[in-house]
Amino acid sequence: MHPLQTLWDDVRELSLGTTAEISRLPSPPSPLNFLRDFVSANKPCLISSALRHWPALSNWSDDSYLIRSLSSHPSDDPSLVSLHLTPNGRADALAPHPTDCGSDSLCFASAHVERVPIGEALEMIGRSGEGFVAYAQQQNDCLRSEYSELAADCEEDIPWATEALGGCLPEAVNLWIGNQFSETSFHKDHYENLYAVVSGEKHFVLLPPTDVHRMYIRSYPAAHYSYSKEDRKFTLELDEPARDVPWCSVNPHPSLEVKDSEVSQFPMYFKGPKPFEVTVKAGEILYLPSMWFHHVRQSPDSQGRTIAINYWYDMQFDIKYAYFSFLQSMRFVSMHNSKSQNQAPADEAGSNLKDYLHINGSIPNLIESFEESEDF
Ligand SMILES: O=C(O)CCC(=O)C(=O)O
């Protein structure tokens, strides 16, 4: 067996479990248990009955409450919230390259972002699917800035997590308001994430940092959508100056038409150990450990909406971080000249599993190269 496959199996057998399930706790853990069993082990868990006391759980299903609260800004201007618009609900995700139309090259596409009053944002989210998809979110501590008038309806931190993580308040607290049309592509963050769902459900697919090679991280040219309200049209343009973004190539939910081709392009993902899957319901918190890869979809509540808050705490840049970074910096270059687009040769992290993993009987000749890889 290839050493990488041994690693994937070992972490499951020794720590994470061999099913696609993560640990479930019926109520919040003590800080000590949380630190010992989950943070130190870099292991996710789902905590039920975690937000019972939050007024947000009842208040935020009422649009007029949200609009009233966010219009009572101390200045005369109503506060504006960041609304991310895309043609298909996939922001910060791979999309067909805007100019290289003849091939199947891809780019990394960011959303068109507008700052609008909350009433308009809610209306646009409700109309998602009519030629655009709207997702109210901004990963810049937006609960404590754009939505500060709502902050009293939840907690400024998750107390048992704050204590376990060293006593400092979260670095950022972000609010996400969307529905089933928006999804978040596979990526990882350098934060300990306490992800609290207020309404609707979030569906996570998770992979541990040890499985980094299964994500086929490659460099893609950065691009951004612009949306014209008059024409109701999106255009996708490459960023200027040009820059590349290293991003995960795998979509865990390919449509039936492309499934076979995705499986053959990304066999280490589709044929390796099952990823962990968890649905987080209103009132629950997911502990998503630092450096874990996550892909997120959502289902709305009866009002047609999904609302969540993530608390990003500083992670420890400790020995685990050093090991994970080292692992990510290992690039495997096949001797066979596998054809792969958008990719520097050193990035050919197993576009063809047979080239270097023991799946079909033998491990052919390999060159293993250790190269600096960009953070993402
Ligand atoms: O809820 C989402 O759409 C994405 C959440 C996420 O990526 C995060 O909390 O890091």
PDBQT file of the ligand as one rigid body, heavy atoms in Angstrom, charges set to zero:
ROOT
HETATM    1  O1  LIG A 401     -21.624  28.354   5.363  1.00  0.00    +0.000 OA
HETATM    2  C1  LIG A 401     -20.933  28.410   4.360  1.00  0.00    +0.000 C 
HETATM    3  O2  LIG A 401     -21.434  28.544   3.235  1.00  0.00    +0.000 OA
HETATM    4  C2  LIG A 401     -19.435  28.279   4.439  1.00  0.00    +0.000 C 
HETATM    5  C3  LIG A 401     -18.869  28.257   5.826  1.00  0.00    +0.000 C 
HETATM    6  C4  LIG A 401     -17.364  28.176   5.846  1.00  0.00    +0.000 C 
HETATM    7  O3  LIG A 401     -16.714  27.927   4.868  1.00  0.00    +0.000 OA
HETATM    8  C5  LIG A 401     -16.664  28.397   7.105  1.00  0.00    +0.000 C 
HETATM    9  O4  LIG A 401     -17.309  28.581   8.147  1.00  0.00    +0.000 OA
HETATM   10  O5  LIG A 401     -15.415  28.376   7.087  1.00  0.00    +0.000 OA
ENDROOT
TORSDOF 0
